[in-house]
Amino acid sequence: MAETIKLEEGKVTMCGMPIVFVFTKSVYYMQKELERALGEKWKRMMYECGKNDAMITVSGFFSLFQNENKIKELLLVGKPDPLNKAESMQFFTNQFNKMGLGRVEMAETDVNKLSFILRFHFSPVAQAYLEHEKGTEPVCHYFSGLWSGASSTFYPGLEAVEKKCISRGDPYCEFEVKMRR
């Protein structure tokens, strides 16, 4: 995905969409202010923003590379093969890792249940929290939404929930991605 970022004078885009860079310290302060103003609703708001961003980015990525055979295979057109499903998720994590926002690994895969465990090392949001406080619950709601939105592009209905978080002292952030009822 890094190859989809374009730098022009006064403008930065990714997959054709304008983006901004924000310091992780600012994300921490924004989330704390949202929590103060909205109570628990801030978590869903951040989740939905991440989900929307991922769906736009992944769709933009596919449209940029629509003529490449590998992308067509990963879209699973007419190929409900469980091996392709796991490969699709691995493709997404590989592309994310190229962006330099942390490192994601697929820790567990159950293609029959469409369930994945993603481990996110070096979450910039969780790291920002650790600079100020040790948390008692996960704080990477934007990334939960991101994993949900990206995986929903391949498999509609998948949702992500953060089970472990660096901000709490866990060694990595861990997200369970599966069908929610």
N, C-alpha and C positions, 0 to 999 in steps of 0.2 A: 504494500500500500504506500510505502514511502515514495515510490516512483510516481504516484498520483498527485503529490504535492507540488504546486507551482508557486514560485516566488516572482512576483512582478513588482515594479515600483509602486509602493503604497497598497499592495493587495497580495494576500496569500489565499490560495484556494486548495481544496482537496476534493478530488473527483468532481471538479467543476463548481463546488460550493464554497463561498467565502468562509474562512475560519479565523479565529482569534487565538492568540496564545495568552494564557493566564498563569501567573505564578501560583504554585500549590498553596502558598500561604494565603493568597486571596481566596482560593476555593474553601479553605478551612474557615475563614472569616465569613464568607457568604453562607456556608452551610450553618454555622452557628447562629447567624442572624436570622436565617430562614426558620431554624428550629425555635428561636425565641418568638418570632412573629406568628408562625403557623402551627406550633406544636408538632404533633406526629405527622401532619400532612406534608411536611417538607420532604420526607423520605419518598413518598409516592411521586412527588413532583420531580425530584432528581432522577428517580427510576424512569419515569416516562420521558424525560429529556434524553437520557442515555439511550433508551429504546428507539426513540424517534431518530436520533442522530445516527445510530447504527443502521437502521433500515434505509435511510437516505444514502449513507456512505456506501453500504454494500451494494445497493441498487446502482449507484453511480459507478462503482468499481466494475460491476458486471457490464454496464453499458459501454464503458471505455474499452473493455476487452472482449466484447461480444463475439468477435470473429475467431477467437482462440478456442481450439478444440477442448483444451483442458477445462476451461470455464464452462463450456457446454456440458461436459461430462459431470462436473460438480453441481450443475443445476438439476441433475437427476431427471432430465426430461425423458420420460418413458422408461426409467431404470430404477425401480424401487429396490435396488440391491443393498443389503445392509452394509456391505463393505464400502460402497460409495458414500453412505451416510457418515460413517466414521471418517472417511477421507475428506468429506466436505468440512466437517468440524475442524479437522487437523489443518486443512487449507486456511480456514479463517484464523486460527490461532497463529499460524506461521506468518500471515499477513500482518496481524496485530503486532507481533514481535518485531517486525521490520520498522515499526514506527518509533521505537525507542520510548514507549510509555510504560515500560515494565516488561516482564517476561511471563508469558502464560504457557502452561503445560497442561495437556490432558492427562489427568491422573487416573481416571477410570472411564470406561465406555461400556455401556450396555445398549447395543444397537437395536436389540429386540424390543426394549422398553423405551427407546429413544431417551436415554438418561446418560448424562455426562457430568463428570466432576472436573472442574477447571481450577488449577492453582495459579494464582496471580502473585508473582514475586515482585517486590519493590513498588507496590501501589503508591503513586504519588499522593493520593488523597490520604491514605492511611499514614504515610510517612509525615505528612503535614500535621496530622493530629498528634502524632508522637512528639512533635516539637513543642506542643502546648500542654498536652494532657494524655494520660493513658485512658482509653475508653473502656466502657463496660459492655458495649454492643457494637456490631459491625457498622461502619460508616461509609462504605463504598457503594452507595445506592445508585449512583450514576453508572458505575461499572456493572452492577447487577442488570440494570436496564440495557446497557450496551451488549452484554452477552445474550440477553433475551431477544433484543432486536435483531442481532446478527444471526442467531440460530433460527429465529422465526422466519428469516428470509429463506432458509432451506426447509424448515419444518414448522409450518404455522401452528401456533398454540404452545410452543415451548416457552417456559418462563425460568428465570434464574433467581436464586435466593442465596445470599451470602451467609455461609455457615461459620467461617473463621475469618478473623481480620487482624492484620498486623497492628492496628491501633489498640487492640486489646492485649497485645503481647504474643499473639500467635506467630509462628514462623513465616506464614504467608496468608494471603486472603484466599479463601476457598469458596467456590460457587457451585451449587448444585443446579444443573440445568435439566429440566424434565417437564413433561406435560403436567399442568396444574388443572385441577378440576374445580 
